[in-house]
Amino acid sequence: MNPKKKNQHFVPKFYLRNFSYLNNEKQIGLYNTKNHLYFKNAPLKSQASKDFFYGTDGIIEDSLSEIEGHLAIVIKKIIDYDSPELSQDDLYSLLLFIVLTDFRNPNHIHGISEMMIKMRQRLFEEGPDTDNMDELLPIPSHEECVRLALNNCLEIVKGIQDLKYKILVNLTDIPFVTSDCPVVKYNQYLEWKRWKPSKTGYGSIGLQIFLPLSHNKVILLYDLNSYEVGNPNYITHRLKKTEDIDELNLLQLINCIETIYFDEKVSEQYIKEMHEWAKEFNKANIPYSNLGYLVDNESDFDKKPERKNLLINGTTDCETNLKISGLRLTPAIKYRKLNDSAAQPRPGSLIYKSIKNSR
């Protein structure tokens, strides 16, 4: 055990420094949504971290720190330049940063364990005489969940390289905020279609990913066939309405574990008003497990089995009826028909294709 590596961050420190108090990189404003506590300049080094989150040997922590060194350069490039030109390597690093930040988050790690527990409960309800449940469906330890999550990152990055990116630039006096779970997956298209199953799988049609990078920039990844964002000739889209900033900040409050982070320009009144607004919506990232029916495509659904025979696992989506100026559905996508599958795959994504080919 290395006590020097006890405090392990699940949101990188270099990332949080972009929201630091007076840009001093040592303090940061925060609001705890569970205790309703506001701090204007809390110590940054102790935020979004847990003791030995990646284990006691420090191996994963060291590996992540080495990767972050390169990723930090790309993020700084996006923040510092008005219209940064990103190379293919830069884009790959950006995707890796987003997926790593998502998959190493406690919400994601906890979700893996919770879904295994719920699966066991469902199976036990259907067949309580199961004798070897621990062998059939063992519950992984925290460290096993961490390794399982991180092992999937590179495959996900390969599968989302079809997504387009746009830098949303904040021109208002209201700054962007971030959180202890900053990667927000959204899907305005499937929300508009009133699609009930999970909408935000990495291979889903209509996927959007929002990640604040600083008080005045948010990176948006999106399905090019589903959305138009600002002027297609520019990689930036400038937001001049405070309502747009509020909409994006609201996502962080719904997506967070319990803490919102911001710089000195965010007042206590503003963040508490945003928190009250967020209470109108369901929290994202809550694991669930439901039973459904598995039928042949050629079968009439009226002839479904007498008992539900499909276990459906997932987490709740972030849904707010999001509206951002200049972000709209493409005319063609409005007329696209959804299929009968529980997943709605994005044609350009390699995620569902690789799953299908592996069968």
C-alpha positions as CSV (number, residue, x, y, z in Angstrom):
1,M,0.0,0.0,0.0
2,N,1.3,3.4,-1.0
3,P,-0.1,6.1,1.3
4,K,1.1,8.8,-1.1
5,K,-1.5,7.5,-3.6
6,K,-4.3,7.3,-1.2
7,N,-6.3,10.3,-2.6
8,Q,-7.3,9.1,-6.1
9,H,-9.3,11.3,-8.4
10,F,-12.1,10.0,-10.5
11,V,-12.4,13.4,-12.2
12,P,-8.9,14.6,-13.2
13,K,-7.4,17.5,-11.3
14,F,-6.2,19.1,-14.6
15,Y,-9.8,19.2,-15.7
16,L,-11.1,20.8,-12.5
17,R,-8.4,23.4,-12.6
18,N,-10.2,25.0,-15.6
19,F,-13.0,25.9,-13.2
20,S,-10.8,27.1,-10.4
21,Y,-11.5,30.1,-8.2
22,L,-9.9,33.2,-9.8
23,N,-8.0,30.8,-12.0
24,N,-5.6,30.0,-9.2
25,E,-5.8,26.2,-9.8
26,K,-5.8,25.6,-6.1
27,Q,-9.4,26.4,-5.1
28,I,-12.8,25.8,-6.6
29,G,-16.4,26.8,-6.0
30,L,-18.8,23.9,-5.2
31,Y,-22.4,23.2,-4.2
32,N,-23.4,20.0,-2.5
33,T,-26.9,19.0,-3.7
34,K,-27.5,16.6,-0.9
35,N,-26.6,19.0,2.0
36,H,-27.5,22.2,0.1
37,L,-24.0,23.6,1.0
38,Y,-22.3,26.3,-1.0
39,F,-18.5,27.0,-0.8
40,K,-17.0,29.8,-2.9
41,N,-13.4,28.6,-2.7
42,A,-13.0,25.0,-1.4
43,P,-9.6,23.1,-1.7
44,L,-9.4,21.7,-5.3
45,K,-7.0,18.8,-4.5
46,S,-9.6,17.0,-2.4
47,Q,-12.5,17.2,-4.9
48,A,-14.0,14.4,-6.9
49,S,-11.7,11.8,-5.3
50,K,-11.9,8.8,-3.0
51,D,-9.4,6.9,-0.9
52,F,-7.8,4.1,-3.0
53,F,-10.6,4.3,-5.6
54,Y,-8.5,2.4,-8.1
55,G,-6.9,0.0,-5.5
56,T,-4.0,0.2,-3.1
57,D,-1.1,-0.7,-5.5
58,G,-1.3,2.6,-7.4
59,I,-0.9,0.8,-10.8
60,I,-4.2,2.1,-12.4
61,E,-3.7,5.5,-10.8
62,D,-0.2,5.8,-12.3
63,S,-1.4,4.6,-15.8
64,L,-4.2,7.2,-15.8
65,S,-1.9,10.0,-14.7
66,E,0.4,9.2,-17.6
67,I,-2.5,9.2,-20.1
68,E,-3.8,12.5,-18.6
69,G,-0.6,14.2,-19.4
70,H,-1.2,14.0,-23.1
71,L,-5.0,14.5,-22.9
72,A,-4.5,17.7,-20.9
73,I,-2.6,19.3,-23.8
74,V,-5.5,18.7,-26.2
75,I,-8.1,20.1,-23.8
76,K,-5.9,23.2,-23.2
77,K,-5.6,23.7,-26.9
78,I,-9.4,23.7,-27.2
79,I,-9.8,26.1,-24.3
80,D,-7.0,28.5,-25.3
81,Y,-7.8,29.0,-29.0
82,D,-10.9,30.5,-30.5
83,S,-11.2,28.0,-33.3
84,P,-8.6,25.3,-32.7
85,E,-7.7,23.0,-35.6
86,L,-7.7,19.5,-34.2
87,S,-5.7,16.7,-35.9
88,Q,-6.9,13.1,-36.1
89,D,-4.7,12.4,-33.1
90,D,-6.2,15.3,-31.2
91,L,-9.7,14.0,-32.0
92,Y,-8.8,10.5,-30.8
93,S,-7.4,12.0,-27.6
94,L,-10.6,14.0,-27.1
95,L,-12.8,10.9,-27.5
96,L,-10.5,8.9,-25.1
97,F,-10.7,11.7,-22.5
98,I,-14.5,11.7,-22.7
99,V,-14.9,8.0,-22.5
100,L,-12.3,7.6,-19.7
101,T,-13.9,10.4,-17.7
102,D,-17.3,8.7,-18.1
103,F,-16.2,5.1,-17.4
104,R,-14.0,5.8,-14.4
105,N,-16.8,7.8,-12.7
106,P,-18.3,6.2,-9.5
107,N,-21.8,6.4,-11.1
108,H,-20.6,4.1,-13.9
109,I,-18.6,1.8,-11.5
110,H,-21.5,1.6,-9.1
111,G,-23.9,1.0,-12.0
112,I,-22.0,-2.2,-13.0
113,S,-22.3,-3.7,-9.5
114,E,-25.9,-2.6,-9.0
115,M,-27.0,-4.1,-12.3
116,M,-25.4,-7.4,-11.4
117,I,-27.3,-7.3,-8.1
118,K,-30.6,-6.5,-9.8
119,M,-30.0,-9.2,-12.3
120,R,-29.6,-11.7,-9.5
121,Q,-32.7,-10.5,-7.8
122,R,-34.7,-10.8,-11.0
123,L,-33.4,-14.3,-11.8
124,F,-34.1,-15.4,-8.2
125,E,-37.7,-14.1,-8.5
126,E,-38.2,-16.1,-11.7
127,G,-36.4,-19.3,-10.3
128,P,-35.9,-19.1,-6.6
129,D,-34.7,-22.7,-6.6
130,T,-31.5,-21.7,-8.3
131,D,-28.7,-23.3,-6.2
132,N,-25.5,-22.0,-7.7
133,M,-26.3,-18.3,-8.2
134,D,-22.9,-17.2,-6.9
135,E,-21.3,-19.3,-9.6
136,L,-23.7,-18.3,-12.4
137,L,-23.7,-14.6,-11.6
138,P,-21.1,-13.6,-9.1
139,I,-21.1,-10.0,-7.9
140,P,-17.7,-8.3,-8.8
141,S,-15.7,-6.4,-6.3
142,H,-15.2,-2.6,-6.6
143,E,-11.8,-3.1,-8.1
144,E,-13.0,-5.7,-10.5
145,C,-15.8,-3.3,-11.7
146,V,-13.1,-0.6,-12.2
147,R,-11.0,-2.8,-14.3
148,L,-14.0,-4.1,-16.3
149,A,-15.0,-0.5,-17.0
150,L,-11.6,0.7,-18.1
151,N,-11.0,-2.4,-20.2
152,N,-13.9,-1.4,-22.4
153,C,-12.8,2.2,-23.1
154,L,-10.7,1.6,-26.3
155,E,-13.5,-0.4,-28.0
156,I,-16.0,2.4,-27.2
157,V,-13.6,5.0,-28.6
158,K,-13.3,3.1,-31.8
159,G,-17.1,2.8,-32.0
160,I,-17.8,6.6,-31.7
161,Q,-15.4,8.0,-34.2
162,D,-18.3,8.7,-36.5
163,L,-19.5,11.4,-34.1
164,K,-19.1,15.1,-35.2
165,Y,-17.8,17.6,-32.7
166,K,-18.7,21.3,-32.1
167,I,-17.3,23.7,-29.5
168,L,-20.1,25.6,-27.8
169,V,-18.8,29.1,-26.8
170,N,-20.5,31.0,-24.0
171,L,-20.8,34.7,-24.7
172,T,-23.0,35.5,-21.7
173,D,-22.3,36.6,-18.1
174,I,-23.4,33.3,-16.7
175,P,-20.6,30.7,-16.7
176,F,-20.8,27.0,-17.4
177,V,-20.6,24.7,-14.4
178,T,-19.4,21.2,-14.2
179,S,-19.8,18.3,-11.7
180,D,-18.5,15.1,-10.1
181,C,-20.1,13.3,-13.1
182,P,-19.4,15.8,-15.9
183,V,-20.0,13.7,-19.1
184,V,-23.6,14.0,-20.0
185,K,-25.1,11.7,-22.6
186,Y,-28.3,12.9,-24.1
187,N,-30.6,12.1,-27.1
188,Q,-33.0,14.8,-28.2
189,Y,-34.0,12.7,-31.2
190,L,-35.2,9.7,-29.3
191,E,-36.7,11.9,-26.6
192,W,-38.7,13.7,-29.4
193,K,-39.7,10.2,-30.6
194,R,-40.9,9.4,-27.1
195,W,-38.7,6.3,-27.1
196,K,-39.1,4.4,-23.8
197,P,-36.0,2.1,-23.6
198,S,-32.5,3.5,-23.0
199,K,-31.7,6.4,-25.3
200,T,-28.0,7.0,-24.6
201,G,-26.0,4.0,-25.5
202,Y,-22.7,4.9,-27.1
203,G,-23.9,3.3,-30.4
204,S,-27.4,4.8,-30.4
205,I,-28.8,6.9,-33.2
206,G,-29.2,10.5,-32.1
207,L,-26.6,10.4,-29.4
208,Q,-25.2,13.6,-28.0
209,I,-22.4,14.0,-25.5
210,F,-21.9,17.3,-23.6
211,L,-18.8,18.0,-21.5
212,P,-18.0,21.4,-20.1
213,L,-14.3,22.2,-20.6
214,S,-14.2,25.6,-18.9
215,H,-16.5,28.4,-17.7
216,N,-17.0,29.5,-21.4
217,K,-16.6,26.3,-23.5
218,V,-18.5,23.0,-23.8
219,I,-17.5,20.3,-26.2
220,L,-20.5,18.6,-27.9
221,L,-20.2,15.3,-29.8
222,Y,-23.3,14.5,-31.9
223,D,-24.7,12.2,-34.5
224,L,-24.3,14.2,-37.7
225,N,-27.2,12.5,-39.4
226,S,-29.6,13.5,-36.6
227,Y,-28.6,17.1,-35.8
228,E,-27.5,20.4,-37.3
229,V,-25.5,22.7,-35.0
230,G,-24.9,26.3,-35.9
231,N,-23.0,27.0,-39.1
232,P,-21.6,23.8,-40.6
233,N,-18.6,25.7,-41.8
234,Y,-17.4,26.5,-38.3
235,I,-16.3,24.2,-35.5
236,T,-17.6,26.7,-32.9
237,H,-21.2,27.6,-32.1
238,R,-21.6,30.8,-30.1
239,L,-24.3,31.0,-27.5
240,K,-25.6,34.5,-26.7
241,K,-28.7,33.7,-24.6
242,T,-28.5,33.0,-20.9
243,E,-31.4,30.5,-21.3
244,D,-29.0,28.3,-23.3
245,I,-26.4,28.4,-20.6
246,D,-29.1,27.5,-18.0
247,E,-30.2,24.6,-20.1
248,L,-26.7,23.2,-20.3
249,N,-26.0,23.8,-16.6
250,L,-29.2,22.0,-15.7
251,L,-27.8,18.9,-17.3
252,Q,-24.9,18.8,-14.8
253,L,-27.3,19.1,-11.9
254,I,-29.4,16.1,-13.1
255,N,-26.3,14.1,-14.1
256,C,-24.1,14.7,-11.0
257,I,-23.6,12.4,-8.1
258,E,-23.9,15.2,-5.5
259,T,-21.5,18.0,-6.2
260,I,-21.4,20.9,-8.7
261,Y,-18.2,22.8,-9.4
262,F,-17.7,26.3,-10.7
263,D,-15.5,29.4,-10.6
264,E,-16.0,32.6,-8.6
265,K,-18.7,34.1,-11.0
266,V,-21.4,31.6,-9.9
267,S,-23.4,33.0,-7.0
268,E,-25.1,31.0,-4.3
269,Q,-28.5,32.3,-5.4
270,Y,-28.0,31.1,-9.0
271,I,-26.9,27.6,-8.2
272,K,-29.6,27.1,-5.6
273,E,-32.2,28.3,-8.1
274,M,-30.8,25.9,-10.7
275,H,-31.0,23.1,-8.1
276,E,-34.7,23.8,-7.4
277,W,-35.3,23.6,-11.2
278,A,-33.5,20.3,-11.4
279,K,-35.8,18.8,-8.9
280,E,-38.5,18.8,-11.5
281,F,-36.7,16.0,-13.4
282,N,-35.6,12.5,-12.7
283,K,-32.0,11.9,-11.8
284,A,-29.8,10.3,-14.5
285,N,-27.6,7.2,-14.0
286,I,-29.9,5.3,-11.7
287,P,-29.5,1.5,-12.5
288,Y,-32.6,-0.5,-13.3
289,S,-33.5,-4.1,-14.3
290,N,-36.8,-5.0,-16.0
291,L,-38.3,-8.1,-17.5
292,G,-39.6,-8.1,-21.1
293,Y,-40.4,-10.4,-23.9
294,L,-38.0,-11.9,-26.4
295,V,-39.9,-12.9,-29.6
296,D,-38.8,-13.8,-33.2
297,N,-38.9,-10.9,-35.6
298,E,-41.3,-12.9,-37.8
299,S,-43.6,-13.7,-35.0
300,D,-46.8,-11.8,-34.2
301,F,-46.2,-10.0,-30.9
302,D,-49.7,-11.2,-29.8
303,K,-48.2,-14.7,-29.6
304,K,-45.5,-13.7,-27.1
305,P,-44.5,-16.2,-24.4
306,E,-46.7,-16.6,-21.4
307,R,-43.8,-15.5,-19.1
308,K,-41.4,-12.6,-19.7
309,N,-38.2,-14.1,-20.9
310,L,-35.9,-11.1,-21.5
311,L,-33.9,-9.4,-18.8
312,I,-33.4,-5.7,-19.7
313,N,-30.7,-3.8,-17.7
314,G,-29.7,-0.1,-18.0
315,T,-29.5,3.2,-16.2
316,T,-31.9,6.2,-16.3
317,D,-31.3,8.8,-19.0
318,C,-30.8,12.5,-18.6
319,E,-34.0,14.1,-20.0
320,T,-35.0,17.7,-19.7
321,N,-36.7,18.5,-23.0
322,L,-33.5,20.2,-23.9
323,K,-33.6,23.3,-26.2
324,I,-30.4,25.0,-27.3
325,S,-30.4,27.9,-29.9
326,G,-29.0,26.6,-33.2
327,L,-29.2,22.9,-32.3
328,R,-32.0,21.2,-34.3
329,L,-33.0,17.9,-35.8
330,T,-32.1,17.4,-39.4
331,P,-35.1,17.3,-41.8
332,A,-34.3,13.8,-42.9
333,I,-34.2,12.3,-39.4
334,K,-37.7,13.4,-38.6
335,Y,-39.1,11.0,-41.1
336,R,-36.9,8.0,-40.1
337,K,-38.8,5.1,-38.7
338,L,-37.5,3.3,-35.6
339,N,-37.2,-0.5,-35.7
340,D,-38.6,-3.1,-33.3
341,S,-35.3,-3.6,-31.5
342,A,-34.7,-2.5,-27.9
343,A,-31.6,-0.7,-29.2
344,Q,-31.7,1.9,-32.0
345,P,-28.2,1.6,-33.6
346,R,-26.5,4.5,-35.3
347,P,-25.6,3.5,-38.9
348,G,-22.1,5.0,-38.6
349,S,-21.2,3.5,-35.2
350,L,-19.0,0.4,-35.0
351,I,-20.3,-0.6,-31.6
352,Y,-23.3,-2.6,-32.6
353,K,-21.6,-3.8,-35.7
354,S,-18.8,-5.3,-33.7
355,I,-21.3,-6.9,-31.3
356,K,-23.3,-8.4,-34.2
357,N,-20.1,-9.7,-35.9
358,S,-18.9,-11.4,-32.7
359,R,-22.0,-13.6,-32.4
